[in-house]
Amino acid sequence: MTQPGRTRALWPAPTATGPVEATVALPGSKSLTNRYLVLAALATEPSRLRAPLRSRDTCLMAAALAELGTTLHDVPGPSPFGPDWVVIPGDLHGPASVDCGLAGTVMRFLPPVAALAEGPVHFDGDARARQRPMAPVVDALRALGVEITDDGTGRLPFTVHGRGRVRGGRVRIDASASSQFVSALLLAGARYEEGLLVEHVGPPIPSQPHVSMTVEALRDVGVVVDEGGADGAQSTWQVDPGPIGALDVQVEPDLSNAAPFLAAALVTGGRVRVPGWPQYTTQAGDSLRDLLDAMGAEVTLDRDGLTVGGTGELYGLDADLHTAGELAPVVAALCALADTPSHLRGIAHLRGHETDRLAALAAELGRLGGDVTETEDGLVIRPRPLHGGVFATYDDHRLATAAAVLGLRVPGVQVENVETTAKTLPEFTTLWQDLLNSRAAGPDPAVPTGRGPGA
């Protein structure tokens, strides 16, 4: 695995000098924002997204939909992170060019939408985007009669030659590399003349909560979706043809983006509250409640939000993260600071994310003195004293936030290209510094410091 950007600007990760005590308000969910944007573009009437996430991934989605004929307006709202979006659907058309950046939701969700446009729609993105798996969506669209030209790899770059309509019907795909393949087809399926029956055949789908999120969003706009065997290795989703209703929706805060901030409470023996944490959600980030509890935190969910308190203990973890792989980098950072060994399983699919996250975590934790072994589907992490050094991010926002967590305990961690966090959280470094500035008065003498082998 190559290490891009070793010479780029380095951000010195702040080291905590005591327990943090903070309330951290977070912007909206990237996964929900981009699903809502797609549905709003396909709807029969204008929609309003309240407190959406404004990040590289969501702005790429908005720009792509505008390129296809959708109109988006900024409308003032109460969110401190930016205005609301009003989305006015229009006639989808080409010629158009879609910049996917490194956003899996853009490169996978929009080809089924582009098939409904009149004219060619060209897709490309960052260099790493050309390596990310795309074939299940491309092959499914071809099976439905959509013309797509590419270089024969089934990956970016390619051009979808839309004819303004898609007949629809039944498709079989292997979505074991990404749940986004299923979501991509479901989001556009109601606009196909016969609807769509998607059948997944293969190993279990990773990040299954994201498919549930898509189904729930579709039902919220009046689309009829029937699920069959959704927990097994073979699953089906039937989307009936019909209109997509307008949205007026408050976007939940991004729970996965909460991971480093809540982890800070555990690492420093402090307390962090995230307001607006939903009592019920399809976001995979909600798994943080159980994961942090298992690692020694005190976790409380009430009407004021989620509060995580450090107890002075930081235990290793044996966990299957198949449904919440996006949490793996921050969890791995916590495991590297823990007092006992850890085994993270069920995350082989992370090799196809923004970078090969398993190889990257093993390499960068090892560079700081960690003892990390890659397995077929995860990582084994054993306690060892860590030291400072450069932590490469491979243009992966989750790697950057994991490095920040390490820096709380390990002086001298320098994060390469921390700006990559703008992919889902443009305000990360400001929020992180505010967190460090919000220190408790001092450690509770009744609580041990919990300084483990990473001290």
C-alpha positions as CSV (number, residue, x, y, z in Angstrom):
1,M,0.0,0.0,0.0
2,T,1.4,3.4,-1.0
3,Q,1.6,6.3,1.4
4,P,0.3,9.4,-0.5
5,G,1.1,12.9,0.7
6,R,3.9,12.2,3.1
7,T,5.3,15.7,2.5
8,R,2.1,17.5,2.9
9,A,1.3,19.9,5.8
10,L,1.3,18.3,9.2
11,W,-1.1,19.1,12.0
12,P,0.2,18.6,15.5
13,A,-2.5,16.7,17.3
14,P,-3.2,18.3,20.7
15,T,-2.4,16.3,23.8
16,A,-4.8,16.5,26.7
17,T,-3.4,17.8,29.9
18,G,-6.5,16.8,32.0
19,P,-10.0,15.5,31.7
20,V,-12.2,17.1,29.0
21,E,-15.7,18.3,30.0
22,A,-17.6,19.5,26.9
23,T,-20.8,19.6,25.0
24,V,-20.2,19.0,21.3
25,A,-22.9,19.9,18.9
26,L,-22.4,18.1,15.5
27,P,-23.8,18.9,12.0
28,G,-26.1,16.6,10.2
29,S,-25.5,13.1,9.0
30,K,-23.7,12.7,5.7
31,S,-25.5,9.4,4.9
32,L,-28.9,10.9,5.6
33,T,-28.2,14.2,3.8
34,N,-27.1,12.6,0.6
35,R,-30.1,10.1,0.6
36,Y,-32.5,13.0,1.2
37,L,-30.9,15.0,-1.6
38,V,-31.3,12.2,-4.1
39,L,-34.9,11.6,-3.1
40,A,-35.7,15.3,-3.2
41,A,-34.3,15.5,-6.8
42,L,-36.6,12.7,-7.8
43,A,-39.7,14.0,-6.0
44,T,-42.8,15.5,-7.5
45,E,-42.6,18.7,-5.5
46,P,-39.9,20.9,-3.8
47,S,-38.4,19.6,-0.5
48,R,-36.6,21.3,2.4
49,L,-33.7,19.7,4.2
50,R,-33.3,21.3,7.6
51,A,-29.8,21.4,9.2
52,P,-28.2,19.3,6.5
53,L,-24.5,18.5,6.5
54,R,-22.4,20.9,4.4
55,S,-19.2,19.0,3.6
56,R,-17.2,17.9,0.6
57,D,-19.3,14.8,0.0
58,T,-22.7,16.5,0.3
59,C,-21.6,19.5,-1.7
60,L,-20.4,17.2,-4.4
61,M,-23.8,15.5,-4.4
62,A,-25.6,18.8,-4.6
63,A,-23.4,20.0,-7.4
64,A,-24.0,16.8,-9.3
65,L,-27.8,17.0,-9.0
66,A,-27.7,20.6,-10.1
67,E,-25.7,19.5,-13.1
68,L,-28.5,17.0,-13.9
69,G,-31.2,19.7,-13.8
70,T,-32.1,20.0,-10.1
71,T,-32.3,23.5,-8.5
72,L,-31.0,24.0,-4.9
73,H,-31.5,27.1,-2.9
74,D,-30.0,28.1,0.5
75,V,-32.6,29.2,3.0
76,P,-31.7,30.6,6.5
77,G,-32.3,28.2,9.3
78,P,-31.4,27.8,13.0
79,S,-28.4,25.5,12.5
80,P,-25.1,27.0,13.4
81,F,-23.5,24.9,10.7
82,G,-25.1,26.6,7.7
83,P,-28.4,27.2,6.0
84,D,-31.1,24.8,5.0
85,W,-31.4,23.4,1.5
86,V,-34.6,23.8,-0.6
87,V,-34.5,21.3,-3.5
88,I,-36.6,21.9,-6.6
89,P,-36.8,18.9,-8.9
90,G,-36.4,19.4,-12.6
91,D,-36.3,17.4,-15.8
92,L,-33.1,15.3,-15.6
93,H,-30.9,15.8,-18.6
94,G,-27.4,15.5,-20.1
95,P,-24.9,16.2,-21.3
96,A,-23.6,16.4,-17.8
97,S,-20.4,15.7,-15.9
98,V,-20.4,14.4,-12.3
99,D,-17.4,14.9,-10.1
100,C,-17.6,12.1,-7.5
101,G,-14.5,13.2,-5.6
102,L,-14.0,10.3,-3.2
103,A,-17.6,10.0,-2.2
104,G,-19.0,6.5,-2.4
105,T,-22.6,7.9,-2.1
106,V,-22.1,10.1,-5.2
107,M,-20.3,7.5,-7.4
108,R,-22.8,4.8,-6.5
109,F,-26.2,6.6,-5.9
110,L,-26.2,8.7,-9.0
111,P,-25.7,6.3,-11.9
112,P,-29.2,4.9,-11.4
113,V,-30.5,8.4,-11.3
114,A,-28.5,9.4,-14.5
115,A,-30.1,6.5,-16.3
116,L,-33.4,8.5,-16.0
117,A,-31.8,11.6,-17.7
118,E,-32.0,12.4,-21.3
119,G,-28.5,12.4,-22.6
120,P,-25.0,11.3,-21.6
121,V,-23.7,11.7,-18.0
122,H,-20.0,11.3,-17.4
123,F,-18.7,10.1,-14.0
124,D,-15.2,10.5,-12.7
125,G,-13.5,11.4,-9.4
126,D,-10.3,11.4,-7.4
127,A,-7.5,9.0,-8.2
128,R,-8.5,6.6,-5.4
129,A,-12.2,6.8,-6.6
130,R,-11.1,5.0,-9.7
131,Q,-10.0,2.0,-7.5
132,R,-13.2,1.7,-5.5
133,P,-15.6,-1.1,-6.4
134,M,-18.5,-0.1,-8.7
135,A,-19.2,-3.2,-10.8
136,P,-22.4,-4.3,-9.0
137,V,-24.2,-1.0,-9.8
138,V,-22.8,-0.8,-13.4
139,D,-23.7,-4.5,-14.1
140,A,-27.2,-4.1,-12.6
141,L,-27.9,-1.1,-14.8
142,R,-26.7,-2.9,-17.9
143,A,-28.9,-5.8,-17.0
144,L,-31.9,-3.3,-16.9
145,G,-31.0,-2.1,-20.4
146,V,-29.0,1.0,-19.5
147,E,-26.1,1.8,-21.9
148,I,-22.9,2.5,-20.1
149,T,-19.5,3.0,-21.7
150,D,-16.3,2.5,-19.8
151,D,-12.8,1.0,-20.2
152,G,-14.0,-2.5,-19.4
153,T,-13.2,-2.4,-15.7
154,G,-16.7,-1.6,-14.4
155,R,-15.1,1.3,-12.4
156,L,-14.7,5.1,-12.8
157,P,-14.5,6.8,-15.2
158,F,-17.6,5.8,-17.2
159,T,-20.5,7.4,-19.0
160,V,-24.2,6.6,-18.5
161,H,-26.2,7.2,-21.7
162,G,-29.6,8.1,-20.3
163,R,-32.8,7.7,-22.4
164,G,-35.1,9.4,-20.0
165,R,-36.7,6.2,-18.8
166,V,-35.7,2.8,-17.4
167,R,-38.1,-0.1,-17.7
168,G,-37.0,-1.7,-14.4
169,G,-37.6,-5.3,-13.3
170,R,-35.5,-7.7,-11.4
171,V,-31.7,-7.6,-10.9
172,R,-29.4,-9.8,-8.9
173,I,-26.2,-8.3,-7.4
174,D,-23.5,-9.3,-4.9
175,A,-23.4,-6.4,-2.5
176,S,-21.0,-8.0,0.0
177,A,-18.4,-5.3,-0.7
178,S,-20.7,-2.4,0.1
179,S,-24.3,-1.8,1.2
180,Q,-24.3,1.3,-1.0
181,F,-24.9,-1.0,-4.1
182,V,-28.3,-1.9,-2.8
183,S,-29.2,1.6,-1.6
184,A,-28.2,3.1,-5.0
185,L,-30.7,0.9,-6.8
186,L,-33.5,1.3,-4.3
187,L,-33.3,5.1,-4.2
188,A,-34.2,5.4,-7.9
189,G,-36.3,2.3,-8.2
190,A,-39.7,3.9,-7.7
191,R,-39.1,6.0,-10.8
192,Y,-38.5,3.0,-13.0
193,E,-41.6,2.0,-15.0
194,E,-41.9,-1.5,-13.5
195,G,-40.3,-0.6,-10.2
196,L,-37.4,-2.7,-9.1
197,L,-36.7,-6.0,-7.4
198,V,-33.2,-6.2,-6.1
199,E,-31.9,-9.6,-5.0
200,H,-28.6,-9.8,-3.2
201,V,-26.8,-13.1,-3.6
202,G,-23.5,-13.5,-1.8
203,P,-22.0,-13.2,1.7
204,P,-23.8,-11.0,4.2
205,I,-24.0,-7.3,3.3
206,P,-21.7,-5.0,5.4
207,S,-23.2,-2.0,7.2
208,Q,-26.7,-3.4,7.0
209,P,-28.1,-0.4,9.0
210,H,-27.4,1.8,6.0
211,V,-29.8,-0.3,3.9
212,S,-32.4,0.1,6.6
213,M,-31.8,3.8,6.5
214,T,-32.5,3.9,2.8
215,V,-35.7,1.8,3.2
216,E,-36.9,4.1,6.0
217,A,-36.2,7.2,3.9
218,L,-38.1,5.8,1.0
219,R,-41.1,5.0,3.1
220,D,-41.0,8.5,4.5
221,V,-41.7,9.8,1.0
222,G,-44.5,7.4,0.3
223,V,-42.5,4.7,-1.6
224,V,-43.7,1.2,-1.1
225,V,-40.8,-1.1,-0.2
226,D,-41.1,-4.8,0.7
227,E,-38.1,-6.5,2.3
228,G,-37.5,-10.2,2.2
229,G,-34.9,-12.1,4.2
230,A,-33.0,-8.9,5.0
231,D,-30.9,-10.6,7.7
232,G,-29.7,-13.5,5.6
233,A,-27.0,-14.0,3.0
234,Q,-29.6,-13.8,0.3
235,S,-31.9,-10.8,0.6
236,T,-34.5,-9.1,-1.6
237,W,-36.1,-5.6,-1.8
238,Q,-39.1,-4.9,-3.9
239,V,-39.7,-1.2,-4.7
240,D,-43.1,-0.5,-6.3
241,P,-43.3,2.1,-9.1
242,G,-44.9,5.3,-8.1
243,P,-44.3,9.0,-7.3
244,I,-41.8,10.1,-4.7
245,G,-43.2,12.6,-2.3
246,A,-41.6,15.8,-1.1
247,L,-39.5,16.0,2.1
248,D,-39.6,18.5,5.0
249,V,-37.1,16.9,7.3
250,Q,-34.7,17.7,10.1
251,V,-31.4,15.9,9.5
252,E,-30.1,14.0,12.5
253,P,-26.6,14.8,13.7
254,D,-24.0,12.5,12.3
255,L,-23.4,9.9,15.0
256,S,-20.3,8.4,13.3
257,N,-18.7,11.8,13.4
258,A,-19.3,11.8,17.2
259,A,-16.9,8.9,17.6
260,P,-13.6,10.8,18.2
261,F,-15.3,13.3,20.6
262,L,-16.9,10.6,22.7
263,A,-13.7,8.7,22.6
264,A,-11.9,11.7,24.1
265,A,-14.0,11.3,27.2
266,L,-12.8,7.8,27.6
267,V,-9.1,8.6,26.9
268,T,-9.0,11.6,29.2
269,G,-11.3,10.4,32.0
270,G,-13.6,13.3,31.2
271,R,-17.2,13.7,30.1
272,V,-18.6,14.6,26.7
273,R,-22.2,15.2,25.7
274,V,-23.6,15.2,22.2
275,P,-27.0,16.9,22.1
276,G,-29.8,15.7,19.8
277,W,-28.8,12.1,19.9
278,P,-31.9,10.3,18.7
279,Q,-33.8,7.8,20.8
280,Y,-34.3,5.7,17.7
281,T,-32.1,5.8,14.6
282,T,-30.9,3.7,11.6
283,Q,-27.4,5.3,11.8
284,A,-24.7,2.7,12.3
285,G,-22.9,5.3,14.6
286,D,-25.5,4.4,17.4
287,S,-23.3,1.3,18.0
288,L,-20.9,3.6,19.8
289,R,-23.1,3.4,22.9
290,D,-22.5,-0.4,23.3
291,L,-18.9,-0.3,22.1
292,L,-17.7,2.5,24.5
293,D,-19.6,0.9,27.3
294,A,-17.7,-2.4,26.7
295,M,-14.4,-0.5,26.8
296,G,-15.1,1.0,30.2
297,A,-17.1,4.2,29.7
298,E,-20.2,5.3,31.5
299,V,-22.8,5.9,28.8
300,T,-26.2,7.6,29.3
301,L,-28.9,8.4,26.7
302,D,-31.6,10.8,27.8
303,R,-33.7,13.6,26.4
304,D,-30.7,15.9,26.5
305,G,-28.6,13.7,24.3
306,L,-25.8,11.1,24.8
307,T,-23.3,11.5,27.5
308,V,-20.1,9.5,27.8
309,G,-17.9,9.6,30.8
310,G,-14.5,8.2,31.3
311,T,-14.0,6.0,34.4
312,G,-10.3,5.7,34.4
313,E,-10.6,2.3,32.7
314,L,-9.9,1.5,29.1
315,Y,-10.4,-2.1,28.2
316,G,-9.6,-3.9,25.0
317,L,-12.4,-5.1,22.8
318,D,-13.4,-8.3,21.0
319,A,-16.1,-7.0,18.6
320,D,-17.7,-7.7,15.2
321,L,-17.9,-4.4,13.5
322,H,-19.5,-5.7,10.3
323,T,-22.5,-3.5,10.6
324,A,-20.6,-0.4,11.8
325,G,-17.3,-0.5,10.0
326,E,-17.0,3.2,9.7
327,L,-16.3,3.3,13.4
328,A,-13.3,1.0,13.1
329,P,-10.6,3.6,12.8
330,V,-11.5,5.4,16.0
331,V,-12.2,2.2,17.8
332,A,-8.8,0.9,16.7
333,A,-7.2,4.0,18.1
334,L,-8.9,3.4,21.5
335,C,-7.7,-0.3,21.3
336,A,-4.1,0.9,20.8
337,L,-4.4,2.9,24.0
338,A,-6.2,0.2,26.0
339,D,-4.9,-2.0,28.8
340,T,-5.7,-5.4,27.3
341,P,-5.6,-6.9,23.7
342,S,-8.3,-6.3,21.2
343,H,-9.7,-8.2,18.2
344,L,-11.8,-6.3,15.6
345,R,-13.6,-8.6,13.2
346,G,-16.0,-8.5,10.3
347,I,-14.5,-5.6,8.5
348,A,-12.7,-7.0,5.4
349,H,-14.9,-4.6,3.3
350,L,-12.9,-1.7,4.7
351,R,-10.1,-2.5,2.2
352,G,-12.4,-1.0,-0.4
353,H,-13.1,2.3,1.3
354,E,-11.4,5.7,0.9
355,T,-8.2,3.7,1.4
356,D,-7.5,0.1,2.5
357,R,-8.3,1.0,6.1
358,L,-7.0,-2.2,7.6
359,A,-3.6,-1.9,6.0
360,A,-3.4,1.8,6.8
361,L,-4.3,1.3,10.4
362,A,-1.8,-1.5,10.8
363,A,0.9,0.6,9.2
364,E,0.3,3.9,11.0
365,L,-0.3,2.4,14.4
366,G,2.8,0.3,13.9
367,R,4.7,3.4,13.0
368,L,3.9,4.9,16.4
369,G,5.1,1.8,18.2
370,G,1.8,-0.2,18.2
371,D,1.6,-4.0,17.8
372,V,-1.1,-4.6,15.2
373,T,-1.7,-7.7,13.0
374,E,-4.0,-7.8,10.0
375,T,-6.3,-10.8,9.8
376,E,-8.4,-11.9,6.9
377,D,-11.3,-9.8,8.1
378,G,-10.0,-7.4,10.8
379,L,-7.2,-6.4,13.2
380,V,-5.6,-7.8,16.3
381,I,-4.2,-5.0,18.5
382,R,-2.0,-5.7,21.5
383,P,-1.0,-3.1,24.1
384,R,2.4,-1.5,23.7
385,P,3.8,1.9,24.6
386,L,3.3,4.4,21.8
387,H,5.4,7.4,20.8
388,G,5.0,10.4,18.6
389,G,5.5,10.5,14.9
390,V,3.9,11.3,11.6
391,F,0.5,9.6,11.0
392,A,-0.4,9.4,7.3
393,T,-4.1,9.6,6.5
394,Y,-4.2,8.4,2.9
395,D,-6.8,11.1,2.2
396,D,-9.1,9.3,4.5
397,H,-11.1,11.4,7.0
398,R,-11.6,8.5,9.4
399,L,-7.8,7.9,9.6
400,A,-7.4,11.6,10.5
401,T,-9.9,11.5,13.4
402,A,-8.3,8.3,14.7
403,A,-4.9,10.0,14.8
404,A,-6.4,12.9,16.8
405,V,-7.7,10.5,19.4
406,L,-4.2,9.0,19.7
407,G,-2.7,12.4,20.1
408,L,-4.8,13.0,23.2
409,R,-2.6,10.5,25.1
410,V,0.6,10.4,23.0
411,P,2.6,13.6,22.6
412,G,4.1,14.4,19.3
413,V,1.6,12.8,16.9
414,Q,1.6,14.8,13.7
415,V,-1.4,14.2,11.4
416,E,-0.7,14.4,7.6
417,N,-3.4,16.2,5.6
418,V,-5.9,16.7,8.5
419,E,-7.9,18.8,6.0
420,T,-9.3,15.5,4.6
421,T,-11.8,15.6,7.5
422,A,-13.7,18.2,5.3
423,K,-15.1,15.2,3.5
424,T,-17.7,14.8,6.3
425,L,-16.8,17.3,9.0
426,P,-15.3,20.6,7.7
427,E,-15.1,22.1,11.2
428,F,-13.2,19.1,12.8
429,T,-10.0,20.9,13.9
430,T,-12.0,23.8,15.4
431,L,-14.3,21.5,17.2
432,W,-11.4,19.4,18.4
433,Q,-9.5,22.4,19.8
434,D,-12.7,23.7,21.5
435,L,-13.0,20.2,23.1
436,L,-9.5,20.4,24.5
437,N,-10.1,24.0,25.7
438,S,-13.2,22.7,27.6
439,R,-11.3,21.0,30.4
440,A,-12.8,20.0,33.6
441,A,-11.5,21.8,36.7
442,G,-9.2,18.8,37.4
443,P,-9.2,15.0,37.8
444,D,-11.5,13.6,40.4
445,P,-9.2,12.2,43.1
446,A,-11.6,9.2,43.4
447,V,-11.1,8.3,39.8
448,P,-7.9,6.7,38.7
449,T,-6.1,8.3,35.8
450,G,-6.2,5.2,33.6
451,R,-2.9,5.9,32.0
452,G,-2.4,2.7,30.1
453,P,0.4,1.4,28.0
454,G,0.1,4.2,25.5
455,A,1.1,6.8,28.1
